[in-house]
């Protein structure tokens, strides 16, 4: 089966027409080869540059397949590297989703099928953290959190190429964050301490203390003082809700909060 859906391409910064056309040439065949209906497909190509910044291009591909959102993103010094890497990441994730859909049809929905450690092209970190000024909060957004167990959260994180995933624990309802790290490869952070999850297939380590209570300004100071960290998960003392402050590609910060 092939798809006739073409990706809508959006560009930001000094992106050339040839670079935008390369997006269609490289990403288009990946979308056309998907063996399931595509409800949506879009690509964003952004070039960051400045007098005190190294050149960086970020390619992000988003498709909706079988009601699942799949995303692949890569940053690189050149548009060619970013586009090719994002297309490769999309191919891996679509294959992963295909295996999942086949397992659902067969009645075997074990999330361990196919393994939990994808071989993905690395995203260079800290490339834009060279400005000689404190970073600041430039964007704040809220969203309704999916109520999931750690397995479902890990699968969502892998399909969407997230470095972390904020979700609501299906047992307690508490805000939780899953990210790649710790001795097992995946680590779970929570706003409240509770029993470790059971019956999970994802290799998981659980932090044994709750997310620290701090205000947004404190979280900004904490992340700004630790360039190696990509995010801070904390509990807002004003409402007891878990929030994530994370680092954008331009070096500044964005805040993610639960909408309910």
C-alpha positions as CSV (number, residue, x, y, z in Angstrom):
1,X,0.0,0.0,0.0
2,X,1.2,3.5,-0.7
3,X,0.0,6.9,0.5
4,X,-0.7,9.9,-1.7
5,X,-0.5,12.2,1.3
6,X,2.2,14.8,0.8
7,X,3.9,16.6,3.7
8,X,3.3,20.2,4.3
9,X,6.7,21.9,4.7
10,X,7.2,24.9,6.9
11,X,10.5,26.7,7.1
12,X,12.0,29.2,9.6
13,X,15.2,31.1,9.4
14,X,17.5,31.3,6.3
15,X,16.3,28.1,4.7
16,X,16.9,28.0,0.9
17,X,14.4,26.7,-1.7
18,X,16.7,23.8,-2.5
19,X,16.8,22.8,1.1
20,X,13.0,22.9,1.3
21,X,12.8,20.8,-1.8
22,X,15.2,18.2,-0.3
23,X,12.7,17.8,2.5
24,X,10.1,16.7,-0.1
25,X,12.6,14.4,-1.9
26,X,13.8,12.6,1.2
27,X,10.8,12.6,3.5
28,X,8.2,12.1,0.8
29,X,9.1,8.5,0.0
30,X,9.2,7.6,3.7
31,X,5.6,8.8,4.0
32,X,4.5,7.2,0.7
33,X,5.8,3.8,1.9
34,X,3.7,3.7,5.1
35,X,1.4,0.7,5.0
36,X,-1.4,2.5,6.9
37,X,-3.6,5.5,6.2
38,X,-1.9,8.8,6.9
39,X,-4.2,11.4,8.5
40,X,-1.6,14.2,8.6
41,X,2.0,14.8,7.6
42,X,4.1,18.0,8.1
43,X,7.7,18.9,8.3
44,X,9.4,21.9,9.9
45,X,12.9,22.9,8.9
46,X,14.5,25.6,11.0
47,X,17.9,27.3,10.7
48,X,19.3,28.9,13.8
49,X,22.2,31.3,13.5
50,X,23.6,34.4,15.1
51,X,26.8,36.3,15.8
52,X,27.6,34.3,19.0
53,X,25.9,31.1,17.9
54,X,27.1,28.1,15.8
55,X,25.1,27.2,12.8
56,X,22.4,24.7,13.5
57,X,19.6,23.3,11.4
58,X,16.7,21.3,13.0
59,X,14.4,19.1,10.9
60,X,11.2,17.8,12.5
61,X,8.8,15.4,10.8
62,X,5.3,14.8,12.2
63,X,2.8,12.2,10.8
64,X,-0.4,10.8,12.2
65,X,-0.9,7.2,11.3
66,X,-3.7,5.0,12.6
67,X,-4.6,7.7,15.1
68,X,-1.0,7.7,16.5
69,X,1.3,10.7,16.3
70,X,4.8,9.8,15.1
71,X,7.6,12.4,15.3
72,X,11.2,12.4,14.3
73,X,13.6,15.2,14.9
74,X,17.3,15.8,14.4
75,X,19.7,18.8,14.7
76,X,22.8,19.0,12.7
77,X,25.3,21.6,11.3
78,X,23.8,21.3,7.8
79,X,20.3,21.0,6.4
80,X,21.2,17.8,4.5
81,X,22.4,16.1,7.7
82,X,19.3,17.2,9.6
83,X,16.8,16.1,6.9
84,X,18.5,12.8,6.2
85,X,18.7,12.0,10.0
86,X,15.1,12.9,10.6
87,X,14.0,10.8,7.7
88,X,16.0,7.8,9.1
89,X,14.4,8.4,12.5
90,X,11.0,8.5,11.0
91,X,11.6,5.2,9.2
92,X,12.6,3.5,12.4
93,X,9.6,4.7,14.3
94,X,7.2,3.8,11.6
95,X,8.6,0.3,11.5
96,X,8.2,0.2,15.3
97,X,4.6,1.3,15.0
98,X,4.0,-1.3,12.3
99,X,5.1,-4.0,14.6
100,X,2.9,-2.7,17.3
101,X,-0.2,-2.6,15.1
102,X,0.5,-6.1,13.8
103,X,0.8,-7.3,17.4
104,X,-2.5,-5.7,18.3
105,X,-4.2,-7.5,15.4
106,X,-2.7,-10.8,16.6
107,X,-3.8,-10.2,20.2
108,X,-0.2,-10.0,21.5
109,X,0.4,-6.4,22.6
110,X,3.5,-7.0,24.7
111,X,5.4,-3.7,24.5
112,X,8.7,-5.7,24.8
113,X,8.3,-6.9,21.3
114,X,11.0,-5.4,19.1
115,X,13.2,-4.3,22.1
116,X,13.3,-1.1,24.0
117,X,16.6,0.4,22.9
118,X,16.4,2.0,19.4
119,X,19.5,2.9,17.6
120,X,18.9,6.5,16.8
121,X,21.1,9.2,15.4
122,X,22.2,11.3,18.3
123,X,20.9,14.9,18.7
124,X,23.8,17.2,19.4
125,X,23.2,18.8,22.8
126,X,24.3,22.2,23.9
127,X,25.2,23.5,20.5
128,X,23.3,26.8,21.1
129,X,24.3,27.2,24.8
130,X,27.2,29.4,24.1
131,X,25.6,32.8,24.6
132,X,27.1,35.0,27.2
133,X,23.8,35.8,28.9
134,X,21.4,34.0,31.3
135,X,18.8,32.0,29.5
136,X,15.2,32.9,30.0
137,X,11.7,31.4,29.8
138,X,10.3,32.3,26.4
139,X,7.3,29.9,26.0
140,X,4.7,28.3,28.3
141,X,2.2,25.7,27.2
142,X,-0.2,23.3,28.8
143,X,-1.8,20.1,27.6
144,X,-4.1,17.4,28.9
145,X,-1.9,14.6,30.1
146,X,-2.4,11.0,28.9
147,X,-3.2,8.6,31.7
148,X,-0.7,5.8,31.2
149,X,1.4,3.2,32.8
150,X,5.2,3.3,32.3
151,X,5.1,0.9,29.3
152,X,2.6,3.0,27.4
153,X,4.5,6.2,28.3
154,X,7.8,4.6,27.0
155,X,6.1,3.6,23.8
156,X,4.7,7.1,23.3
157,X,8.1,8.6,24.1
158,X,9.8,6.4,21.5
159,X,7.2,7.0,18.8
160,X,7.4,10.8,19.3
161,X,11.2,11.0,19.7
162,X,10.9,12.8,23.0
163,X,13.8,13.2,25.3
164,X,11.3,13.0,28.2
165,X,7.5,12.3,28.4
166,X,5.2,14.0,30.9
167,X,2.1,11.9,31.7
168,X,-0.4,11.0,34.5
169,X,0.3,7.8,36.3
170,X,-2.6,5.4,35.7
171,X,-2.6,4.2,39.3
172,X,-2.3,7.4,41.3
173,X,-3.1,10.1,38.8
174,X,0.1,12.0,39.8
175,X,2.2,13.8,37.2
176,X,5.2,11.7,36.2
177,X,8.1,12.0,33.9
178,X,9.9,9.2,32.0
179,X,13.2,9.8,30.4
180,X,16.3,7.9,29.1
181,X,18.8,7.5,31.9
182,X,19.6,5.7,35.1
183,X,21.2,2.2,35.3
184,X,18.4,0.5,33.3
185,X,18.1,2.9,30.4
186,X,14.8,4.4,31.4
187,X,14.1,6.4,34.6
188,X,10.8,7.4,36.2
189,X,10.3,10.6,38.2
190,X,7.1,11.3,40.1
191,X,5.5,14.1,42.2
192,X,4.7,11.6,44.9
193,X,6.4,8.6,46.3
194,X,4.5,5.3,45.9
195,X,5.0,1.6,45.2
196,X,7.2,0.8,42.2
197,X,5.2,0.0,39.1
198,X,4.5,-3.7,38.6
199,X,4.0,-5.8,35.4
200,X,6.1,-3.5,33.3
201,X,8.2,-4.7,30.4
202,X,10.3,-1.5,30.0
203,X,13.6,-1.7,31.9
204,X,12.9,0.9,34.5
205,X,14.5,2.5,37.5
206,X,12.4,4.6,39.8
207,X,13.6,7.6,41.8
208,X,12.8,7.1,45.4
209,X,11.9,10.7,46.3
210,X,9.3,13.1,44.9
211,X,10.0,15.9,42.5
212,X,11.4,18.9,44.3
213,X,9.0,21.7,45.2
214,X,10.0,25.0,43.6
215,X,8.6,27.9,41.8
216,X,9.1,28.6,38.1
217,X,11.8,31.2,38.7
218,X,13.7,28.7,40.8
219,X,13.5,26.1,38.1
220,X,14.8,28.6,35.6
221,X,17.8,29.4,37.9
222,X,18.4,25.6,38.4
223,X,18.4,24.8,34.7
224,X,20.4,27.8,33.7
225,X,23.1,26.8,36.3
226,X,23.4,23.3,34.9
227,X,24.1,23.5,31.1
228,X,24.4,19.7,30.9
229,X,20.8,19.2,31.9
230,X,18.0,19.3,29.3
231,X,15.0,19.6,31.7
232,X,13.9,20.1,35.3
233,X,10.8,18.2,36.6
234,X,9.4,19.9,39.7
235,X,6.3,20.3,41.8
236,X,4.7,23.8,41.8
237,X,4.1,24.7,45.4
238,X,1.1,26.9,44.5
239,X,-1.0,24.0,43.3
240,X,1.0,20.8,43.9
241,X,1.1,19.9,40.2
242,X,4.1,18.6,38.3
243,X,5.7,20.8,35.6
244,X,8.7,20.5,33.3
245,X,11.0,23.3,32.4
246,X,13.1,22.2,29.4
247,X,15.8,23.6,27.1
248,X,14.9,24.6,23.6
249,X,17.3,24.4,20.6
250,X,17.9,28.1,20.8
251,X,19.2,27.7,24.4
252,X,16.2,29.4,26.0
253,X,13.6,27.6,28.1
254,X,10.0,26.5,27.7
255,X,7.6,25.4,30.4
256,X,5.2,22.4,30.1
257,X,2.3,22.2,32.5
258,X,-0.8,19.9,32.9
259,X,-4.0,21.4,31.7
260,X,-6.1,19.7,34.3
